């Protein structure tokens, strides 16, 4: 019989409102503060008045500014990725050092696994966690299950879990989000280090030991070790190929580039290894933010903490269907919007915490990413319309300077993004993926659709957690022969 722990009401209340009560400025519980609402209202009124009084000039100005923001965000990612390509900042752990580890010197390690309606892949979850190479008496696995999710709890119980795995029942409450469940787990964990895994994850069996050694090698200000992520079903269809291209460039180039320039790093949602004491000092996760990982990375950067990258891969399942992709990406983009709004509440304080260079890094990456995706569909429509419209009609709306910036966006912006995705497979040896990067403009159209869905939810359902369905792939996990590459 699986061990079950029912979290009490006080733990659930602290998991929900703890950060808000300690520092409401950092919580996404309120989407817009009064000052932000006033600023938004003034901006919208000014825009409407400008459109009435000077429609042509206003359209020209909006298109011009949007083009500059789009190009600046894309160029920033390109520059950071090139910086990351020059350095190998991954903490490579010597196999002999791992072999020399004595179980007695290893600390207690807590694994948090938030699951919700994952009965179909519980058997895979238990198998993958059971493969972790770590002494069982030093391993604490807390599987966090929502109170009403009887089906998943029954599936776990039928999977004959080992003694070091405990099902933690998360009491009913709002918002029903992954970070709220993780906060419940954080309040109960006893490990010196804690890691988050998703239900479908297949981590490298040596990942806990590698991360422990990574922390030992790193300085005292390193709060997080981020393992690399990749997809075991990369070859399944076009969408899984695009997913793999994106993750390869992100983890192999973008994150090292952010690290080398000490810019704020938005963490991935899984395989984050924390010093438990520092995670608690940060206040845990914000349960009202649907990209709690990115938000936590920014908060860690504001306190001067560093993020390390360890050479260990966690294999995940890439989305195989477009509707599932839209659900997942709309949540991610909505979370970037939330994080931008939260940390923009006190610009002077944020600049004081981060400094100007890191502030602009935050603005271009966290704020610029959703703005870029929101711009893709309008710019695609504008491009199509301009091809069908006589030149004399366009002259009023697209003076040469604006037209040049738009053309630069279309040619250079898309070229940079395609090149970035082509870079991704090189470090992992998956050269067969390179030609698929040419489809990235179409992939960005999907992101733009997701961005508008995320914007709508930010207005109407800001704390709603759009669930990603797992277990849809025909492949259950990474084949041993495929493990070295994507």
C-alpha positions in Angstrom: 0.0 0.0 0.0 1.4 3.4 -1.0 2.1 5.8 1.9 -0.3 8.8 1.8 0.0 12.1 3.6 -2.9 14.5 3.7 -1.7 18.1 3.9 -3.7 20.1 6.5 -5.6 23.3 5.9 -2.9 25.6 7.4 -0.3 24.1 5.0 -2.6 24.7 2.1 -3.3 28.3 3.2 0.4 29.1 3.5 1.0 27.5 0.1 -1.6 29.7 -1.4 -1.2 33.1 0.3 2.3 33.0 1.9 4.1 35.0 -0.8 1.2 37.4 -1.1 1.1 38.1 2.6 4.8 38.5 2.9 5.4 40.6 -0.2 2.3 41.4 -2.3 4.4 43.3 -4.8 5.9 40.0 -6.0 2.6 38.1 -6.2 0.5 37.8 -9.4 -2.7 37.4 -7.3 -3.7 40.9 -8.5 -3.1 41.3 -12.2 -2.8 45.1 -12.3 -2.3 47.4 -9.4 -4.3 50.6 -9.3 -1.4 52.6 -10.7 -1.0 50.1 -13.6 -4.7 50.3 -14.4 -4.5 54.1 -14.5 -1.5 53.9 -16.8 -3.2 51.4 -19.1 -6.4 53.5 -19.3 -4.4 56.7 -20.1 -2.5 54.9 -22.8 -5.7 53.5 -24.4 -7.4 56.9 -24.3 -4.4 58.6 -25.8 -4.3 56.0 -28.6 -8.0 56.4 -29.4 -7.7 60.2 -29.4 -4.6 60.0 -31.7 -6.4 57.7 -34.1 -9.3 60.2 -34.3 -7.2 63.3 -34.7 -4.3 61.9 -36.9 -5.2 58.4 -38.1 -2.4 58.1 -40.7 0.3 59.4 -38.4 -0.9 57.2 -35.5 -0.8 54.0 -37.7 2.6 54.9 -38.9 3.9 55.4 -35.4 2.3 52.2 -34.1 3.7 50.1 -36.9 7.1 51.7 -36.6 7.4 51.3 -32.8 6.1 47.7 -33.0 8.6 46.9 -35.7 11.5 48.2 -33.6 10.3 46.2 -30.5 10.0 43.1 -32.6 13.4 43.4 -34.1 15.1 44.4 -30.8 13.7 41.3 -29.0 14.7 39.0 -31.8 18.2 40.6 -32.1 18.7 40.3 -28.3 18.0 36.6 -28.4 20.3 36.1 -31.3 23.1 38.1 -29.6 22.7 36.2 -26.3 22.7 32.8 -28.2 25.9 33.7 -30.0 27.4 34.6 -26.7 26.3 31.2 -25.4 27.8 29.4 -28.4 31.3 30.7 -27.5 31.2 29.2 -24.0 30.6 25.8 -22.6 29.3 26.7 -19.1 27.7 23.4 -18.4 29.1 21.8 -15.3 30.6 18.6 -16.7 30.9 16.0 -14.0 33.7 13.5 -14.2 32.3 9.9 -14.1 35.2 9.0 -11.8 34.0 11.7 -9.4 30.5 10.2 -9.4 31.9 6.7 -8.9 34.0 7.9 -5.9 31.0 9.2 -4.1 30.3 7.6 -0.7 26.6 7.1 0.1 27.4 8.4 3.6 28.4 11.9 2.3 25.3 12.3 0.2 22.6 14.6 1.6 18.9 13.8 1.8 17.4 14.7 -1.6 13.7 15.6 -2.1 11.9 15.0 -5.4 8.6 16.8 -5.9 6.3 15.5 -8.6 3.1 17.5 -9.1 0.5 15.4 -11.0 -3.1 16.0 -12.0 -5.2 13.6 -14.0 -2.2 11.6 -15.0 -3.5 8.1 -14.4 -2.5 7.0 -17.9 1.2 7.6 -17.3 1.6 6.8 -13.6 3.3 3.4 -14.4 5.9 5.3 -16.4 6.3 7.9 -13.7 7.0 5.3 -11.0 9.4 3.4 -13.3 11.4 6.5 -14.2 11.7 7.7 -10.6 12.6 4.2 -9.5 15.6 4.3 -11.9 17.2 7.2 -10.0 20.7 6.1 -8.8 20.6 7.5 -5.3 20.5 5.7 -1.9 16.9 5.0 -1.0 17.5 6.0 2.6 18.5 9.5 1.4 15.8 9.8 -1.2 12.4 11.4 -0.4 9.9 11.4 -3.3 6.7 13.4 -2.8 4.0 12.8 -5.4 1.7 15.8 -5.1 -1.9 14.8 -6.1 -5.0 17.0 -5.9 -7.6 16.0 -3.4 -10.3 15.2 -6.0 -8.0 13.3 -8.3 -9.0 9.8 -7.1 -8.2 8.2 -10.4 -4.5 9.2 -10.3 -4.2 8.2 -6.6 -5.6 4.8 -7.4 -3.2 4.3 -10.3 -0.3 5.2 -8.1 -1.4 2.7 -5.5 -1.7 0.0 -8.1 1.9 0.7 -9.2 3.5 -0.8 -6.1 5.6 2.3 -5.2 8.7 1.8 -3.0 8.8 3.0 0.6 10.6 6.3 -0.2 7.7 7.5 -2.3 4.8 9.2 -0.6 1.6 10.5 -2.1 0.8 14.0 -0.7 -2.8 14.9 -1.0 -3.1 18.6 -1.8 -6.3 20.0 -0.2 -8.9 21.6 -2.5 -8.5 25.2 -3.1 -8.0 28.0 -5.6 -6.0 28.6 -7.6 -5.5 24.9 -8.5 -2.0 25.3 -10.0 1.3 23.4 -10.1 3.1 26.0 -8.0 0.5 25.8 -5.2 1.0 22.0 -5.1 4.8 22.5 -5.1 4.5 24.9 -2.2 2.7 22.2 -0.2 5.5 19.8 -1.0 8.1 22.4 -0.1 6.6 22.8 3.4 6.9 19.1 4.0 10.2 18.2 2.4 13.3 17.4 4.6 16.0 17.3 1.9 18.9 19.6 1.7 18.2 19.8 -2.0 14.9 19.6 -3.9 14.1 19.0 -7.5 10.9 19.2 -9.6 9.9 16.6 -12.1 6.8 16.5 -14.3 4.8 13.3 -14.6 6.1 12.3 -18.0 9.8 13.0 -17.2 12.5 10.4 -17.7 15.6 12.0 -15.9 19.1 10.7 -16.3 19.5 8.2 -13.4 22.6 10.0 -12.3 21.1 13.4 -12.3 20.8 13.8 -8.5 24.4 12.9 -7.9 25.5 15.2 -10.8 23.6 18.1 -9.4 24.9 17.5 -5.9 28.5 17.6 -7.3 27.5 20.6 -9.4 26.5 22.5 -6.3 29.7 21.5 -4.7 31.7 22.9 -7.6 29.6 26.1 -7.8 29.9 29.1 -5.5 27.7 29.7 -2.5 25.5 32.1 -4.5 24.3 29.4 -6.8 20.8 28.6 -5.8 19.7 26.4 -8.7 21.1 23.8 -11.0 19.1 23.5 -14.2 19.3 20.2 -16.0 18.9 20.1 -19.7 15.6 19.0 -21.3 15.1 17.1 -24.5 12.3 15.2 -26.2 12.2 11.4 -26.6 9.6 11.5 -29.4 11.4 14.1 -31.6 10.9 12.1 -34.8 7.1 11.6 -34.3 5.8 14.4 -36.5 6.6 18.0 -37.6 5.4 19.6 -34.4 7.7 17.4 -32.2 10.6 18.2 -34.5 10.0 21.9 -34.1 9.7 21.5 -30.3 13.0 19.7 -30.2 14.7 22.4 -32.3 13.4 25.1 -30.0 14.5 23.3 -26.8 17.9 22.5 -28.2 18.8 26.1 -28.9 17.3 27.3 -25.6 19.2 25.0 -23.3 22.4 24.8 -25.3 22.8 28.4 -26.4 20.3 30.8 -24.8 20.7 29.7 -21.2 24.5 29.7 -21.3 24.4 33.1 -23.0 22.2 34.5 -20.3 24.5 33.0 -17.7 27.8 34.3 -19.1 26.4 37.8 -19.0 24.8 37.3 -15.6 21.4 38.2 -17.0 18.2 36.9 -15.3 17.4 33.3 -16.3 13.8 32.2 -16.6 13.9 28.6 -15.3 12.4 25.6 -17.0 9.3 24.1 -15.4 11.1 20.8 -14.6 14.5 19.4 -13.5 15.3 22.5 -11.4 17.5 21.5 -8.5 17.4 23.9 -5.6 19.2 24.5 -2.4 16.1 24.0 -0.2 17.1 26.8 2.2 17.5 29.3 -0.6 14.2 28.3 -2.2 12.5 28.9 1.1 14.3 32.3 1.4 12.9 33.2 -2.0 9.4 32.5 -0.7 8.8 29.4 -2.8 6.7 29.6 -5.9 3.9 32.1 -6.7 0.8 30.0 -6.9 -1.0 32.7 -8.9 1.6 32.8 -11.6 1.2 30.2 -14.4 4.9 30.3 -15.3 6.1 30.1 -11.7 9.5 28.9 -13.0 10.3 32.0 -15.0 9.1 34.2 -12.2 11.2 32.4 -9.6 14.3 32.8 -11.9 13.8 36.6 -12.0 13.3 36.8 -8.2 16.5 34.7 -7.7 18.4 37.1 -10.0 17.1 40.1 -8.1 18.7 38.7 -5.0 22.0 38.1 -6.8 21.7 34.3 -6.9 23.1 32.4 -9.8 21.8 29.5 -11.9 24.1 26.7 -12.9 23.6 24.2 -15.7 24.5 20.6 -15.2 25.3 18.1 -18.0 22.3 15.8 -17.4 19.3 15.4 -19.6 15.7 14.9 -18.6 13.7 13.4 -21.4 10.2 14.7 -21.9 7.3 14.1 -24.3 6.9 16.7 -26.9 3.4 17.8 -27.8 2.1 15.8 -30.8 -1.1 17.8 -31.5 -1.6 21.4 -32.3 -4.6 21.9 -29.9 -2.5 20.6 -27.0 0.4 22.8 -28.2 -1.9 25.9 -28.2 -3.1 25.1 -24.7 0.4 24.7 -23.3 1.9 27.8 -25.1 -1.0 30.0 -24.2 -0.3 29.3 -20.5 3.4 29.9 -20.9 2.9 33.2 -22.8 0.3 34.3 -20.3 2.7 33.6 -17.5 5.4 35.7 -19.2 2.8 38.5 -19.4 2.0 38.0 -15.7 5.7 38.0 -14.7 6.3 41.2 -16.8 3.4 43.0 -15.1 4.4 41.9 -11.6 8.1 42.9 -11.9 7.2 46.2 -13.7 5.2 47.4 -10.7 8.2 49.2 -9.2 10.6 49.9 -12.1 13.0 51.9 -9.9 13.2 49.1 -7.4 13.7 46.5 -10.1 16.5 48.6 -11.7 18.1 49.0 -8.3 17.9 45.2 -7.8 19.1 44.2 -11.2 21.0 47.1 -12.6 20.3 48.7 -16.0 21.9 46.0 -18.1 20.1 43.1 -16.5 16.9 45.2 -16.4 16.9 45.5 -20.2 17.7 41.8 -20.5 14.6 41.1 -18.4 12.5 43.6 -20.5 13.6 42.2 -23.9 13.3 38.5 -22.9 10.3 38.3 -20.5 8.4 41.3 -21.8 9.6 41.2 -25.3 8.7 37.6 -26.0 4.9 37.9 -25.7 5.0 41.2 -27.5 6.9 39.6 -30.3 4.4 36.7 -30.6 1.5 39.1 -30.5 3.0 41.0 -33.4 3.4 37.9 -35.7 -0.2 37.7 -36.9 -0.7 41.4 -37.5 2.6 41.7 -39.4 1.8 38.7 -41.5 -1.5 40.2 -42.4 0.1 43.6 -43.1 2.7 41.9 -45.3 0.0 40.0 -47.3 -2.1 43.2 -47.7 0.9 45.2 -48.9 1.5 42.7 -51.7 -2.1 43.2 -53.0 -2.3 47.0 -52.5 -1.2 49.6 -55.1 1.9 51.5 -54.1 0.3 54.9 -54.2 -2.2 53.8 -51.6 0.5 52.5 -49.3 2.7 55.6 -49.5 0.7 57.4 -46.8 0.8 54.6 -44.3 4.3 53.3 -45.0 6.8 56.1 -45.6 10.2 54.8 -46.7 11.7 54.7 -43.1 8.8 52.6 -41.8 8.7 50.4 -44.8 12.5 49.8 -44.4 12.0 48.7 -40.8 9.1 46.4 -41.7 11.1 44.9 -44.6 14.1 44.4 -42.2 11.8 42.6 -39.8 10.4 40.3 -42.4 13.8 39.4 -43.9 16.3 39.7 -41.0 13.9 38.8 -38.2 12.8 35.6 -39.7 16.4 34.8 -40.9 17.8 35.3 -37.4 15.1 33.0 -35.8 15.6 30.3 -38.5 19.4 30.5 -37.9 19.0 30.2 -34.1 16.9 27.0 -34.6 19.4 25.6 -37.0 22.1 26.1 -34.3 20.2 24.0 -31.8 21.0 20.4 -33.0 24.7 20.9 -33.4 25.8 20.3 -29.8 23.5 17.3 -29.6 24.5 15.8 -32.9 20.9 15.7 -34.3 21.9 17.2 -37.7 18.8 15.6 -39.3 16.8 18.3 -37.6 18.5 21.3 -39.2 16.4 21.5 -42.4 13.2 21.6 -40.4 14.2 25.0 -39.0 13.0 26.5 -42.3 9.5 26.0 -41.0 10.0 28.2 -38.0 7.9 31.2 -39.5 4.9 28.8 -39.5 5.8 27.6 -36.0 5.7 31.3 -34.9 2.2 31.6 -36.3 1.1 28.9 -33.8 2.8 30.9 -31.1 0.9 34.0 -32.1 -2.4 32.2 -31.9 -1.4 31.0 -28.5 -0.4 34.5 -27.5 -3.8 36.0 -28.3 -5.5 33.1 -26.4 -3.1 33.8 -23.4 -3.9 37.5 -23.6 -7.6 36.8 -23.5 -7.1 34.5 -20.5 -5.0 37.1 -18.7 -8.0 39.5 -18.9 -10.8 37.0 -18.1 -9.1 34.0 -16.3 -5.7 35.2 -15.2 -5.0 32.3 -12.7 -6.5 29.5 -14.8 -4.0 26.7 -15.3 -4.4 25.4 -18.9 -3.5 21.7 -18.5 -1.3 20.0 -21.0 -2.3 16.4 -21.8 0.5 13.9 -21.5 0.8 10.3 -22.6 -0.4 11.1 -26.2 2.8 10.0 -27.9 3.0 6.5 -29.5 6.5 6.3 -27.9 6.6 5.8 -24.1 10.1 6.9 -23.4 13.6 7.3 -24.7 15.1 4.2 -26.3 18.6 3.4 -25.0 20.1 3.7 -28.4 18.6 7.1 -28.9 19.6 8.6 -25.6 22.8 10.3 -26.7 21.1 12.5 -29.3 17.7 14.1 -29.8 
